[in-house]
Amino acid sequence: MAWTAVHKYARISERKARLVADMIRGLPCDEAIEVLRFTHKRGATFIDRVLKSAMANANEKEATMNKLFVAEARVDPGPIIKRFQPKDRGRAHPIQKRTSHIIVAVDEKG
């Protein structure tokens, strides 16, 4: 049985967060936390919070904590916040502020 945690509407691009999610997929949870701790990417803090939440959900249901591993680490695109940047001669350039939905699921090995 897998335990899941979701962070919806995270203010980070899905491409940037996906780079970090790919690093922890399949790792034991304690190793994954160490990898995220020493990763110099902004997405690591988002994914670290979601991973710890999924581990807390598993702990609530009496899972064996030392057997947990990251079964699923997925980043889906969220809605795009659209803004405009004023430019010279009255023009406006569009800016897309991307959001993402971060999904992390942990499961017991064996």
URZI-V484953 format. One record per residue. N is the residue number from 0. SS is DSSP state (a for helix, b for strand, c for the rest). OMEGA is omega in whole degrees, -180 to 180 (* if undefined). NEAR is the number of other C-alpha atoms within 8 Angstrom. Layout:
BEGIN
N;SS;OMEGA;NEAR
N;SS;OMEGA;NEAR
END
This chain:
BEGIN
0;c;-178;4
1;c;176;8
2;b;-170;11
3;b;171;10
4;b;-175;12
5;b;169;9
6;b;-179;9
7;b;176;8
8;b;177;9
9;b;-175;10
10;c;175;8
11;c;179;10
12;c;-178;11
13;a;178;13
14;a;-178;6
15;a;180;9
16;a;-179;13
17;a;177;10
18;a;-179;8
19;a;-179;13
20;a;179;12
21;a;-178;8
22;a;-173;7
23;a;-176;12
24;c;178;10
25;c;-179;8
26;c;169;9
27;b;-172;10
28;a;-179;11
29;a;175;6
30;a;-179;8
31;a;179;11
32;a;178;10
33;a;178;8
34;a;-180;10
35;a;-179;13
36;a;-177;8
37;c;177;6
38;c;-177;7
39;c;176;5
40;c;-177;6
41;c;-180;6
42;a;-178;10
43;a;-180;13
44;a;177;8
45;a;-175;9
46;a;178;14
47;a;179;11
48;a;-179;8
49;a;178;14
50;a;179;13
51;a;177;8
52;a;178;9
53;a;178;14
54;a;177;13
55;a;176;8
56;a;178;11
57;a;180;12
58;a;177;10
59;a;-178;7
60;c;177;6
61;c;175;6
62;c;175;8
63;c;-170;8
64;a;-178;8
65;a;177;4
66;a;-176;8
67;b;173;13
68;b;-179;12
69;b;-178;16
70;b;-178;11
71;b;173;10
72;b;-172;13
73;b;176;9
74;b;180;12
75;b;178;9
76;b;176;10
77;b;179;10
78;b;-179;8
79;b;176;8
80;b;-175;8
81;b;180;8
82;b;177;8
83;b;176;8
84;b;179;8
85;b;179;8
86;c;-176;8
87;a;178;5
88;a;173;4
89;a;-179;6
90;c;178;7
91;b;178;8
92;b;-179;8
93;b;174;8
94;b;178;8
95;b;177;8
96;b;-172;10
97;b;175;13
98;b;-179;15
99;b;174;16
100;b;-177;14
101;b;-179;14
102;b;177;14
103;b;178;16
104;b;177;14
105;b;-179;17
106;b;177;11
107;b;175;11
108;c;174;6
109;c;*;2
END
